[in-house]
Amino acid sequence: MEAMSGWNMPQERIASVLGIDPKTLRKHFADELAIGSAKLEAQLAQNLLRIAQGHDRSALVATIFALKSRFGWVEATLPATPPQPRERPLGKKEAANRAALAPPDDPTWEELLGPIGKIN
């Protein structure tokens, strides 16, 4: 009967299995009804911890489940790409300074050879 209570079977069904009235069940078996789910929970937790002590995938899954459910652990969700800082628009002076310090664009052949490279 404790097992039926532990699996959250309705008291009316438990009473019908035992062949008694639900009121009689509650009157004479109140303790068993109360501790049934606690005993089942203890058995499941013991089995979960036994599995978590292994060295395979199921051990990892059991450990993660136990940490989440018992200790409130949560998985961190990381963004796909870290956020990039926004660049503010440059002022006129700052843009001119940067342009002056920037390396020149690659020169063309005409600029490199000057008047010698021109063919008449």
Secondary structure, 3 states (H helix, E strand, C coil): CHHHHHCCCCHHHHHHHHCCCHHHHHHHCHHHHHHHHHHHHHHHHHHHHHHHCCCCHHHHHHHHHHHHHHHCCCCCCCCCCCCCCCCCCCCHHHHHHHHHHCCCCCCCHHHHHHHHHCCC
